């Protein structure tokens, strides 16, 4: 009788252990299911918020265009509403921050070559800018850039400069062809011979893809202004470029007469003649609008290059 009772106790213990094991497994399964459901829910919420942030950022681009459309005076300078610090707008449970940046105060990369031919004045400006920024071998950098843009396969070698065509790039790892046409993105600059990531980052505030050889002196950095002097004239010194840039930030120029009045000795060195394709100008038509939108944990950045005169978006990028 004692033996039977002992066996029954062992069976009960085994059953209890089995029940505890089943309960533990069920608890683990429920926990795993709950965690998986929570992750899926968070992913869905993030996707929802990111989608909402995208449309909010697109709205920010429209708001930037509206700001530019209201600018109807006879000059474009950093003292105007578009040129002030970035503006943040609360929208519902989100926020969008809009930054507007003029692009016509920079040197246009794609204007370096026109109809397959290097443009002498633009080439000289790039060499001057590279020299002012302390970059090595400005002539070679300019020649390599010309070769990247022009349609032929012959290396540009004028004045002892050393360019680079596809023969050079195909020897790299990984190999690639030269563009032999206009650049599509500013990041492409790092593919050109001599333009390391450090060099490209140093040049970023002074270059643009859009535009022509005309530069808005009101928004040009001092280094760009110092690179704009006429062939045959003496080079502008960096401090002279800084002086003109500082004066334009305080009281933007509206015509060549304003520049001549403020800087009578320097104005004759700069291309102010209305007949010049590479003359100075005092208004801008191309702007970069950047809209950063946040909705809860979702965020999106939309960047657009727009043309003010036609209110047209030239390029759009989503990050």
C-alpha positions as CSV (number, residue, x, y, z in Angstrom):
1,X,0.0,0.0,0.0
2,X,2.9,2.3,0.7
3,X,4.4,1.4,-2.6
4,X,1.2,2.3,-4.6
5,X,0.9,5.6,-2.8
6,X,4.5,6.4,-3.7
7,X,3.9,5.6,-7.4
8,X,0.8,7.8,-7.5
9,X,2.8,10.7,-6.0
10,X,5.5,10.3,-8.7
11,X,2.8,10.4,-11.4
12,X,1.3,13.5,-9.9
13,X,4.7,15.2,-9.8
14,X,5.3,14.2,-13.5
15,X,2.0,15.6,-14.5
16,X,2.6,18.8,-12.6
17,X,6.0,19.2,-14.2
18,X,4.4,18.6,-17.7
19,X,1.7,21.2,-17.0
20,X,4.4,23.7,-15.9
21,X,6.4,23.0,-19.0
22,X,3.3,23.5,-21.2
23,X,2.4,26.8,-19.4
24,X,6.0,28.0,-19.8
25,X,5.9,27.2,-23.6
26,X,2.6,29.0,-24.0
27,X,3.8,32.0,-22.1
28,X,6.9,32.1,-24.3
29,X,4.7,31.9,-27.4
30,X,2.4,34.6,-26.2
31,X,5.3,36.8,-25.3
32,X,6.9,36.2,-28.7
33,X,3.6,36.9,-30.5
34,X,3.0,40.1,-28.4
35,X,6.5,41.3,-29.2
36,X,6.2,40.5,-32.9
37,X,2.8,42.3,-33.0
38,X,4.3,45.3,-31.2
39,X,7.2,45.5,-33.7
40,X,4.8,45.2,-36.6
41,X,2.7,48.0,-35.1
42,X,5.7,50.2,-34.6
43,X,6.9,49.6,-38.1
44,X,3.4,50.4,-39.4
45,X,3.3,53.6,-37.3
46,X,6.8,54.6,-38.5
47,X,5.8,54.0,-42.2
48,X,2.6,56.0,-41.7
49,X,4.5,58.8,-40.0
50,X,7.2,58.7,-42.7
51,X,4.6,58.9,-45.4
52,X,3.0,61.8,-43.7
53,X,6.3,63.5,-43.3
54,X,7.0,63.1,-47.0
55,X,3.8,64.9,-48.0
56,X,4.5,67.5,-45.4
57,X,8.0,68.1,-46.8
58,X,6.5,68.4,-50.3
59,X,4.2,71.1,-48.8
60,X,7.3,72.8,-47.5
61,X,8.7,73.0,-51.0
62,X,5.5,74.6,-52.1
63,X,5.8,77.1,-49.2
64,X,9.3,77.9,-50.3
65,X,8.1,78.6,-53.9
66,X,5.4,80.8,-52.5
67,X,8.0,82.9,-50.6
68,X,10.0,83.3,-53.8
69,X,7.0,84.2,-55.8
70,X,6.3,87.1,-53.5
71,X,9.8,88.5,-54.1
72,X,9.2,91.0,-56.9
73,X,11.8,93.8,-56.3
74,X,14.7,94.7,-58.5
75,X,17.5,92.9,-56.6
76,X,18.0,89.6,-54.7
77,X,20.1,89.6,-51.5
78,X,20.4,87.9,-48.2
79,X,18.4,90.6,-46.4
80,X,15.2,89.3,-48.1
81,X,12.7,86.9,-46.5
82,X,14.0,83.9,-48.4
83,X,17.6,84.7,-47.3
84,X,16.9,84.7,-43.6
85,X,17.4,81.9,-41.2
86,X,15.5,78.7,-41.8
87,X,11.8,78.8,-40.8
88,X,10.0,76.0,-38.9
89,X,6.3,75.7,-39.3
90,X,4.2,73.5,-37.0
91,X,1.6,71.5,-39.0
92,X,-0.8,69.3,-37.0
93,X,1.2,66.9,-35.0
94,X,4.3,67.5,-37.2
95,X,6.7,70.2,-38.1
96,X,8.4,71.3,-41.4
97,X,11.6,73.3,-41.6
98,X,12.2,75.2,-44.8
99,X,15.6,76.6,-46.0
100,X,16.0,78.6,-49.2
101,X,19.4,79.1,-50.8
102,X,20.3,81.1,-53.8
103,X,22.3,79.2,-56.5
104,X,23.1,82.1,-58.9
105,X,25.8,83.4,-56.6
106,X,28.0,80.4,-57.3
107,X,30.2,79.3,-60.2
108,X,28.2,77.0,-62.5
109,X,30.1,73.7,-63.2
110,X,28.1,72.8,-66.4
111,X,28.7,76.3,-67.8
112,X,32.4,75.4,-68.0
113,X,31.7,73.7,-71.4
114,X,29.2,75.0,-73.9
115,X,28.4,73.2,-77.2
116,X,31.4,71.0,-76.6
117,X,33.8,73.8,-76.2
118,X,35.5,75.0,-73.0
119,X,34.6,78.6,-72.0
120,X,37.7,80.6,-71.5
121,X,36.4,83.0,-68.9
122,X,34.7,80.3,-66.9
123,X,37.9,78.2,-67.0
124,X,39.9,81.1,-65.7
125,X,37.4,81.6,-62.9
126,X,37.6,78.0,-61.8
127,X,41.4,78.1,-61.8
128,X,41.3,81.3,-59.7
129,X,38.8,79.8,-57.2
130,X,40.8,76.6,-56.8
131,X,43.9,78.7,-56.2
132,X,42.2,81.0,-53.7
133,X,41.0,77.9,-51.7
134,X,44.6,76.5,-51.7
135,X,43.8,73.4,-53.8
136,X,46.7,71.6,-55.4
137,X,47.3,72.0,-59.2
138,X,44.4,74.3,-60.1
139,X,45.1,73.9,-63.8
140,X,45.0,70.1,-63.7
141,X,41.8,70.2,-61.6
142,X,40.2,72.5,-64.2
143,X,41.4,70.4,-67.1
144,X,40.0,67.2,-65.6
145,X,36.7,68.9,-65.0
146,X,36.6,70.1,-68.7
147,X,37.3,66.5,-69.9
148,X,34.5,65.1,-67.7
149,X,32.0,67.6,-69.3
150,X,33.1,67.8,-72.9
151,X,31.8,65.2,-75.4
152,X,35.1,64.2,-77.0
153,X,37.5,61.5,-75.8
154,X,40.7,63.6,-76.1
155,X,42.5,64.8,-73.0
156,X,42.5,68.5,-72.4
157,X,46.1,69.6,-72.4
158,X,46.3,73.3,-73.0
159,X,48.9,75.4,-71.2
160,X,50.5,72.2,-69.8
161,X,47.5,71.1,-67.9
162,X,46.7,67.4,-67.5
163,X,43.1,66.3,-68.0
164,X,41.6,62.8,-67.8
165,X,39.4,60.9,-70.1
166,X,37.8,57.4,-69.9
167,X,41.2,55.8,-70.5
168,X,42.2,56.9,-67.0
169,X,39.0,56.1,-65.3
170,X,38.7,52.6,-66.8
171,X,42.0,51.8,-65.1
172,X,40.6,52.4,-61.7
173,X,38.9,49.9,-59.3
174,X,36.1,49.8,-60.0
175,X,36.4,51.1,-63.5
176,X,33.9,53.6,-65.0
177,X,33.5,55.9,-68.0
178,X,33.9,59.7,-68.0
179,X,30.5,61.4,-68.2
180,X,31.4,63.4,-71.3
181,X,28.3,65.5,-70.7
182,X,26.8,67.8,-68.1
183,X,26.9,66.6,-64.5
184,X,23.7,65.3,-63.1
185,X,24.5,65.6,-59.4
186,X,27.0,67.5,-57.4
187,X,28.2,64.3,-55.7
188,X,29.5,63.3,-59.1
189,X,32.4,65.7,-58.6
190,X,34.2,63.0,-56.5
191,X,34.4,60.8,-59.6
192,X,36.6,63.4,-61.4
193,X,40.4,63.0,-61.2
194,X,41.9,65.0,-58.4
195,X,38.5,65.8,-56.7
196,X,38.8,63.8,-53.5
197,X,35.9,63.8,-51.0
198,X,37.8,66.5,-49.0
199,X,38.3,68.7,-52.1
200,X,34.7,68.3,-53.1
201,X,33.5,69.2,-49.6
202,X,35.7,72.3,-49.6
203,X,34.2,73.4,-53.0
204,X,30.6,72.7,-52.2
205,X,29.7,76.2,-50.9
206,X,31.0,77.8,-54.1
207,X,29.7,75.6,-56.9
208,X,26.4,74.8,-58.5
209,X,25.2,72.6,-61.4
210,X,22.5,75.1,-62.6
211,X,22.9,78.4,-64.2
212,X,25.3,80.1,-66.7
213,X,28.3,82.4,-66.4
214,X,26.4,85.3,-64.9
215,X,26.9,85.6,-61.1
216,X,24.8,87.5,-58.6
217,X,27.3,89.6,-56.7
218,X,24.8,90.1,-53.9
219,X,24.8,86.5,-52.9
220,X,28.3,85.4,-54.0
221,X,30.8,84.3,-51.4
222,X,33.9,86.4,-51.1
223,X,36.1,83.8,-52.8
224,X,33.8,83.7,-55.8
225,X,33.8,87.5,-56.1
226,X,37.6,87.5,-56.0
227,X,37.6,85.0,-58.9
228,X,35.4,87.2,-61.2
229,X,37.9,89.8,-62.3
230,X,38.3,90.5,-66.0
231,X,41.1,89.0,-68.1
232,X,43.9,91.6,-68.4
233,X,43.0,93.3,-65.2
234,X,44.8,92.7,-61.9
235,X,43.5,89.9,-59.7
236,X,41.2,90.9,-56.9
237,X,42.7,90.1,-53.5
238,X,40.8,88.0,-51.0
239,X,40.3,90.9,-48.6
240,X,38.8,92.9,-51.5
241,X,36.4,90.1,-52.2
242,X,35.5,90.0,-48.5
243,X,34.9,93.8,-48.5
244,X,32.5,93.6,-51.5
245,X,30.7,90.6,-50.0
246,X,30.3,92.4,-46.7
247,X,29.0,95.5,-48.4
248,X,26.5,93.5,-50.4
249,X,25.1,91.8,-47.3
250,X,24.5,95.1,-45.7
251,X,23.1,97.0,-48.7
252,X,22.6,94.8,-51.8
253,X,23.6,96.3,-55.2
254,X,20.8,97.0,-57.7
255,X,22.9,98.0,-60.7
256,X,26.5,98.5,-61.9
257,X,26.3,102.2,-60.7
258,X,25.8,101.0,-57.1
259,X,29.0,98.9,-57.4
260,X,30.9,101.8,-59.0
261,X,29.8,104.2,-56.2
262,X,30.7,101.8,-53.4
263,X,34.0,100.6,-54.9
264,X,35.2,103.0,-57.5
265,X,38.7,101.4,-57.8
266,X,37.5,97.8,-57.9
267,X,34.4,98.1,-60.1
268,X,36.4,98.5,-63.4
269,X,38.1,95.2,-62.7
270,X,34.8,93.3,-62.7
271,X,32.6,92.4,-65.7
272,X,29.7,94.8,-65.4
273,X,29.1,95.5,-69.1
274,X,25.5,94.5,-70.2
275,X,26.8,93.0,-73.4
276,X,29.0,90.4,-71.6
277,X,27.7,86.8,-71.3
278,X,29.7,86.5,-68.1
279,X,28.7,89.8,-66.6
280,X,27.8,90.4,-62.9
281,X,24.1,90.5,-62.1
282,X,22.1,91.6,-59.1
283,X,19.1,89.3,-59.2
284,X,18.8,85.5,-59.1
285,X,16.5,83.0,-60.8
286,X,17.6,79.6,-59.4
287,X,17.2,78.6,-55.8
288,X,17.5,75.4,-53.8
289,X,14.7,74.8,-51.3
290,X,15.2,72.2,-48.6
291,X,12.3,71.0,-46.5
292,X,12.8,68.8,-43.5
293,X,9.6,67.4,-42.1
294,X,9.0,65.4,-38.9
295,X,5.9,63.6,-37.8
296,X,6.4,61.7,-34.5
297,X,9.2,59.2,-35.3
298,X,9.0,59.6,-39.0
299,X,11.0,62.2,-41.0
300,X,11.7,63.0,-44.6
301,X,13.9,65.5,-46.4
302,X,12.9,66.8,-49.8
303,X,15.3,69.1,-51.8
304,X,14.3,70.9,-54.9
305,X,16.0,73.3,-57.3
306,X,13.5,75.8,-58.6
307,X,13.4,78.5,-61.2
308,X,11.7,81.6,-59.7
309,X,10.7,83.3,-63.0
310,X,8.6,80.3,-64.1
311,X,7.9,78.8,-60.7
312,X,9.2,75.5,-62.1
313,X,10.9,72.7,-60.3
314,X,14.1,71.8,-62.1
315,X,15.1,68.8,-59.9
316,X,13.7,67.0,-56.9
317,X,15.4,64.7,-54.5
318,X,14.0,62.8,-51.5
319,X,16.2,61.6,-48.7
